Amino acid sequence: MKIGVYGGSFNPCHLVHKKIVLTLLERQGFDRIILLPTGNFYKKSNLAKGEERMHMLSLMFQNHPKVILCDYEFKNNLICTYRSLDYLQNLYKGDELYFIMGSDNLLSFATWKRYEYILDTYNLFVIVRKNIDLTNVLKKYEGYKGKLELVDFDVEGISSSYIRECIYENKFSLLEGHLDPMVLDYIQQRNLYTDKYQEFQKLVYTSDEEFMKNYDSNAYEKMSITTDISLFSISDIATNNYRKKKGKSFSILLVQRESAPFMHKFCIPGGFLSLDEKLLDSAKRVLFTEANIEEVYLNQFHTFSDIERDVRGRVLSVGFIGLIDKDKILSKLKPQASFFDLKIREEENESIVEFKNEVHSFICRVKKRIDEFGIVSFEEIENEYVAFDHLKIIVTALDYLQNHIKEQDVIRHLMPQLFTLKELQLVYEAILGKKLIDSVFRRAISDKVLPTDKFKKDGGHRPSRLYRWTTILD
């Protein structure tokens, strides 16, 4: 089907909007038109609440089954058209989406967020208005994958701002023929666009009970929260030479996505926080649900809040670091979950991040940035394999782990109760990605471990003394 997406504030909707929609359905081959009111935080003077604008649209189009109302933007407080189109395309898989706009909007389209992505992924349907020259603009937008269709029909009429002025000044007689009668009646009932409405919005309550009775959570911005887990593991590297000390491999758990967005790409285990659970409980649930992993050390280490970090909307991520011995759980993992050996090597001003296991092998590139306060962040340079911003989460988690490795409560979760100093050193080296000097390492660790009277026989080497931590975990 050919589906038009008609966005706007609709503040209020009027009969010109209705004429545009019906004309597109009757003459331009659209099977459906989706009306998409902007979010409540759209910068528009005297903006009625999204629910009220949606209700006015429902009154005006109540007998038109081909007109669909969508509350996605004001329910998520978004003003990013590309995200709304992604959301709708996921609902209407296989259908062609056309974003409907006036030619005046096309002139400023290059200022929209990810406008090139929209031009490559979706189609534009532009209503040409008088006295607007699109020649240069159309040349600029050549070569993109999406279609750009133009139509010229008369849509002249009064504006929503003029309607609001008339309502505010109580000049309803001037609105005859410009507003649907039911819409006008609703505006008058609710005192929209008047001083009474503004006063209602600013009521002062004298008790918590009165405040909560009138409290409307939809009047405030909302976002979703996820917990995302960078689960690291240390394991032995097998060797056939008994005289050569085994090394340690450092790995991370990745899950291959089975659905959009980012279908078939890899991500760390993550999921949305439920209203009835704490962050740590969410992280534990996510690990069990996505990888069948339980009883694992988890430590909250960072919050990721880039505004456009998730294509599904405004999503804040709370990052957790997990440490586990993967050899104890490999047989229990779900099919889509697997560990990847993780290595990072520096190359000029970039870091090469290598992921490898028995089936997959790929590299990504990031750049480390340090601001004037010494705060470290990472920027993706090349990434075709890891979904969302999870590459940044992974390298941030590793940076955190390397900077906190001296805290024994972190490293000990990768060690057995008894261990040799060489085994402990190999774990440090695997995480830090570099060789340590034996004597320096042993001096640095001396106050954190205690020797026992037990020894470990290892191949052709003489027995090595076993150590334990100076304190015991609960």
C-alpha positions in Angstrom: 0.0 0.0 0.0 0.9 3.6 -0.5 0.7 5.3 2.9 1.0 9.0 3.5 2.3 10.3 6.9 1.1 13.8 7.5 2.8 15.4 10.5 2.1 18.7 12.2 1.1 20.4 15.4 -2.6 20.5 14.4 -3.0 23.3 16.9 -5.9 23.2 16.2 -6.8 21.1 13.2 -9.0 23.0 10.7 -10.8 22.4 7.4 -7.7 23.1 5.2 -6.0 20.1 6.9 -9.1 18.0 6.1 -9.1 19.2 2.5 -5.5 18.2 2.0 -6.1 14.7 3.5 -9.2 14.0 1.4 -7.6 15.3 -1.8 -4.6 13.1 -1.3 -6.8 10.1 -0.8 -9.1 10.8 -3.7 -6.6 12.0 -6.4 -3.1 10.9 -5.5 -3.4 7.2 -5.0 -2.9 7.0 -1.3 -4.5 4.0 0.4 -4.1 5.4 3.9 -3.2 8.7 5.5 -1.6 8.7 9.0 -2.0 11.9 11.0 1.0 12.4 13.3 0.6 15.2 15.9 3.8 16.6 17.2 5.0 16.0 20.8 3.9 18.2 23.7 7.3 19.8 23.9 7.3 21.0 20.3 8.3 24.7 20.4 4.9 26.2 19.4 3.2 29.0 21.2 0.0 28.2 23.1 0.3 24.5 22.2 -2.7 22.4 23.4 -1.9 19.0 25.0 -1.4 16.1 22.6 -4.4 14.3 23.9 -6.6 17.4 23.1 -5.1 17.8 19.6 -5.6 14.1 19.0 -9.3 14.3 20.1 -9.9 17.3 17.8 -8.5 15.3 14.9 -10.7 12.3 15.8 -13.8 14.5 15.8 -12.9 15.9 12.4 -12.1 12.5 10.8 -14.5 10.2 12.7 -16.2 9.0 9.5 -13.1 8.4 7.4 -11.8 4.8 7.9 -8.7 5.5 5.6 -7.5 8.2 8.0 -5.4 6.8 10.9 -4.4 8.8 14.0 -1.0 8.1 15.6 -0.1 9.4 19.1 3.6 8.1 18.9 5.2 11.5 18.9 3.4 13.1 21.8 3.3 9.9 23.8 7.1 9.8 23.5 7.7 13.6 23.4 9.6 13.3 20.1 10.2 15.8 17.4 12.4 13.6 15.3 10.6 12.7 12.1 13.0 9.9 11.1 12.2 8.0 14.4 8.5 8.3 13.8 8.9 7.0 10.3 11.0 4.1 11.6 8.3 3.3 14.1 5.5 3.4 11.5 7.5 1.4 9.0 7.8 -1.3 11.6 4.0 -1.3 12.0 3.4 -1.3 8.2 6.0 -3.7 7.0 6.2 -3.9 3.2 4.2 -0.7 2.6 5.6 2.4 1.0 5.7 5.4 3.4 5.5 9.0 2.0 6.1 11.9 4.4 3.8 14.7 3.4 5.1 18.3 3.6 4.6 21.7 2.1 7.2 23.1 -0.2 8.2 25.7 2.4 9.3 22.8 4.7 11.3 21.3 1.8 13.3 24.5 1.6 14.6 24.0 5.2 14.6 20.1 5.1 18.4 20.0 5.2 18.2 21.3 8.8 16.1 18.3 10.0 17.8 15.6 12.0 19.1 12.8 9.7 17.4 14.2 6.7 19.7 12.2 4.4 18.6 9.0 6.1 15.0 10.0 5.5 15.7 10.7 1.8 17.4 7.3 1.4 14.9 5.2 3.4 11.5 6.8 2.8 9.7 9.0 0.2 8.7 12.6 0.3 5.4 14.0 -1.0 5.6 17.7 -1.4 2.6 20.0 -1.8 3.9 22.9 -3.9 2.7 26.3 -2.8 2.6 29.5 -4.8 5.6 31.8 -5.1 8.1 29.1 -3.9 11.0 28.2 -6.3 12.2 24.7 -5.7 14.7 24.4 -8.5 17.9 24.5 -6.5 16.5 22.4 -3.7 15.4 19.6 -6.0 18.9 19.4 -7.6 20.4 19.1 -4.1 18.2 16.1 -3.3 18.9 14.2 -6.4 20.6 10.8 -6.1 18.9 9.5 -3.0 17.1 6.2 -2.9 13.7 7.5 -1.9 11.1 9.0 -4.2 10.3 12.7 -4.2 6.9 13.5 -5.6 5.5 17.0 -6.2 1.8 17.9 -6.5 0.3 21.3 -7.1 -3.2 22.0 -5.8 -4.9 24.8 -4.1 -4.6 24.6 -0.3 -4.9 28.3 0.5 -6.7 29.2 3.7 -6.3 30.7 7.1 -3.6 29.4 9.5 -3.9 27.8 12.9 -2.2 30.8 14.4 -5.0 33.1 13.0 -7.6 30.7 14.4 -6.0 30.8 17.9 -6.0 34.6 17.8 -9.7 34.7 16.9 -10.5 32.3 19.7 -8.4 34.3 22.2 -10.2 37.5 21.2 -13.6 35.8 21.3 -14.2 36.4 17.5 -15.8 33.1 16.8 -17.9 34.5 13.9 -14.7 34.9 11.9 -14.1 31.1 12.1 -17.3 30.1 10.3 -16.4 27.7 7.4 -12.8 27.3 8.8 -13.4 24.9 11.7 -15.3 21.7 11.9 -18.4 22.4 14.1 -17.6 19.6 16.5 -14.0 20.8 16.8 -15.2 24.3 17.6 -17.6 23.0 20.2 -14.8 21.0 21.9 -12.5 24.1 21.9 -15.2 26.1 23.6 -16.0 23.4 26.2 -12.3 23.1 27.1 -11.6 26.9 26.9 -8.6 26.1 24.7 -6.4 28.9 23.6 -7.9 31.3 26.2 -6.8 32.8 29.4 -9.1 30.4 31.3 -7.2 27.5 29.9 -3.8 29.0 30.8 -5.0 29.7 34.3 -6.2 26.1 34.6 -2.8 24.9 33.7 -1.2 27.1 36.5 -3.5 26.1 39.4 -1.9 26.2 42.8 -2.9 23.2 45.0 -3.1 23.4 48.8 -2.7 19.7 49.5 -0.9 16.6 48.1 -4.3 14.9 47.6 -5.7 17.7 45.5 -2.4 17.9 43.5 -2.4 14.2 42.8 -6.0 14.2 41.8 -5.3 16.8 39.0 -1.8 15.6 38.2 -1.2 14.7 34.6 2.0 12.8 34.0 1.5 13.2 30.2 2.3 16.9 30.6 6.0 16.0 31.2 8.7 14.5 29.1 9.2 10.8 29.4 11.9 8.4 28.4 12.5 4.7 28.5 15.3 3.1 30.5 17.3 0.0 29.7 19.9 -2.0 31.5 22.7 -3.2 29.3 25.3 -5.7 30.5 29.0 -6.0 29.4 29.7 -9.5 30.6 33.4 -10.3 30.6 35.2 -13.6 31.1 38.7 -14.9 31.5 39.6 -18.4 30.4 42.7 -20.4 29.7 44.3 -20.5 26.3 45.1 -24.1 25.5 48.7 -25.1 24.7 50.4 -28.4 23.8 53.7 -27.4 25.4 53.5 -28.2 29.1 56.7 -26.1 29.8 55.0 -23.0 28.4 52.7 -21.3 30.8 49.1 -21.0 29.5 47.9 -17.6 28.7 44.5 -16.2 29.4 41.9 -15.0 26.8 39.6 -12.0 27.6 36.1 -12.3 26.2 32.7 -10.6 26.2 29.2 -12.0 25.7 27.3 -10.9 22.6 23.8 -11.7 21.5 22.8 -11.8 17.8 19.6 -10.0 17.3 16.7 -11.9 15.7 14.4 -9.0 14.9 14.5 -5.3 13.9 16.0 -2.9 14.5 19.5 -4.1 13.7 18.4 -7.6 12.7 21.3 -10.1 12.7 23.7 -7.6 14.2 25.4 -8.2 17.6 24.7 -6.5 20.9 25.3 -6.9 24.6 22.5 -8.3 26.6 20.0 -5.6 27.3 16.4 -4.9 27.9 13.8 -2.3 29.1 13.4 -1.6 32.8 9.9 -2.6 34.1 8.0 -0.3 36.3 8.0 -2.9 39.1 11.7 -3.7 39.3 15.0 -2.2 40.5 17.9 -1.7 38.1 19.9 -4.6 39.4 16.9 -6.9 39.2 16.4 -5.8 35.6 20.0 -6.6 34.7 19.7 -10.1 36.3 16.4 -10.7 34.5 17.9 -9.6 31.1 20.9 -11.9 31.5 18.7 -14.9 32.3 16.2 -14.1 29.6 18.7 -13.5 26.8 21.5 -15.8 27.7 20.2 -18.2 30.4 22.9 -16.9 32.9 22.3 -16.7 36.6 24.3 -16.0 39.8 26.8 -13.6 38.3 28.7 -10.6 39.7 27.2 -7.3 38.4 28.4 -3.8 39.0 26.6 -0.6 37.8 29.3 1.6 36.2 27.9 4.2 33.9 24.8 5.8 32.4 24.6 6.4 28.7 22.3 9.3 27.7 23.2 10.5 24.2 19.9 11.9 22.8 19.9 9.9 19.6 21.5 6.7 21.0 18.5 4.5 20.2 16.4 4.6 17.0 13.3 3.6 18.8 13.0 6.9 20.8 14.5 8.6 23.9 16.2 5.8 25.7 18.6 6.1 28.6 20.8 3.1 29.3 22.3 2.1 32.7 25.4 0.1 32.0 26.5 -2.9 34.2 29.8 -4.8 34.2 29.5 -8.5 34.8 32.4 -10.9 35.5 32.1 -14.7 35.1 34.1 -17.8 34.2 32.5 -18.7 30.8 33.8 -22.3 30.9 31.2 -23.0 33.7 28.3 -21.8 31.6 29.0 -22.4 27.9 26.8 -25.5 27.8 23.9 -23.6 29.2 24.0 -20.5 26.8 21.0 -19.8 24.5 21.8 -20.4 20.8 21.9 -16.6 20.0 24.4 -15.8 22.8 28.1 -16.5 22.5 31.4 -15.2 23.8 33.8 -13.3 21.6 37.5 -12.9 22.4 38.0 -9.2 22.8 41.2 -7.3 21.9 41.9 -3.6 21.5 45.0 -2.3 19.9 46.0 1.3 19.4 46.7 2.6 15.9 47.6 6.3 15.6 44.6 8.2 17.0 42.2 5.3 16.8 41.6 2.1 18.7 41.0 -1.1 16.7 38.4 -3.3 18.5 38.7 -7.0 17.5 35.9 -9.6 18.1 36.5 -13.2 17.4 35.1 -16.6 18.1 34.8 -20.0 16.3 32.1 -18.7 13.9 32.4 -14.9 13.6 35.3 -12.5 13.3 35.1 -8.7 12.8 36.7 -5.4 13.7 35.4 -2.0 14.7 37.1 1.3 15.2 36.7 3.9 18.0 38.3 7.1 19.0 39.0 8.0 22.6 38.3 11.6 23.7 39.2 13.3 27.0 37.6 16.6 27.8 39.1 19.5 29.9 38.0 17.8 33.1 39.6 14.5 32.3 36.3 12.8 31.5 36.8 9.9 29.0 34.3 9.2 26.2 34.4 7.2 22.9 33.3 8.0 19.4 32.5 5.3 16.8 34.6 5.6 13.7 33.7 2.3 12.0 31.1 -0.1 13.0 29.0 -2.4 10.8 28.4 -5.3 13.2 27.4 -4.0 16.7 23.9 -2.7 17.2 22.7 0.5 18.9 25.6 2.3 20.7 26.8 -0.9 22.3 30.2 -0.6 20.8 30.7 2.5 22.9 29.3 0.8 25.9 31.7 -2.1 25.5 34.9 0.1 25.2 33.7 2.3 28.1 33.1 -0.8 30.3 36.6 -2.1 29.5 38.1 1.3 30.2 36.3 1.3 33.5 37.4 -2.2 34.3 41.1 -1.4 33.5 41.0 1.7 35.7 39.4 -0.2 38.6 41.4 -3.5 38.3 43.4 -2.7 41.4 40.2 -3.0 43.5 40.3 -6.7 44.6 36.5 -6.9 44.8 36.5 -6.6 41.0 39.2 -9.0 39.9 38.5 -11.6 42.5 35.2 -12.5 40.7 37.3 -14.0 37.9 39.5 -16.1 40.2 39.0 -19.4 42.1 39.4 -19.4 45.9 43.0 -20.6 45.6 45.4 -19.5 42.8 49.0 -19.1 42.0 50.5 -15.6 41.6 51.3 -16.4 37.9 47.6 -17.2 37.3 46.6 -14.0 38.9 49.2 -12.1 36.9 47.9 -13.6 33.6 44.4 -12.4 34.4 45.6 -8.9 35.0 47.6 -9.0 31.7 44.5 -10.3 29.8 42.4 -7.4 31.0 45.0 -4.7 30.6 46.2 -6.0 27.3 49.9 -5.8 28.1 52.7 -7.8 29.7 53.6 -7.0 33.3 57.0 -7.3 35.0 56.8 -10.2 37.4 58.7 -8.6 40.3 56.7 -5.3 40.0 53.4 -7.1 39.9 54.2 -9.2 42.9 55.1 -6.2 45.0 51.9 -4.4 43.9 49.7 -7.3 44.9 51.5 -8.4 48.1 49.1 -6.7 50.5 46.0 -8.2 48.8 46.9 -11.9 48.9 48.1 -14.4 51.5 50.2 -17.6 50.9 48.7 -20.9 51.9 50.4 -24.2 52.8 49.1 -25.7 49.5 50.8 -26.1 46.2 49.8 -26.7 42.6 51.6 -29.1 40.3 51.6 -27.8 36.7 53.1 -30.0 34.0 56.9 -30.1 34.1 57.2 -27.1 36.3 58.0 -27.4 40.0 55.0 -27.0 42.3 53.7 -23.4 42.7 52.4 -22.1 46.0 48.7 -21.3 46.1 47.4 -18.0 47.5 44.1 -16.6 48.6 42.7 -13.1 49.1 43.3 -11.3 52.4 39.6 -10.9 52.9 36.8 -13.3 52.1 33.7 -12.3 50.2 30.4 -12.8 51.9 
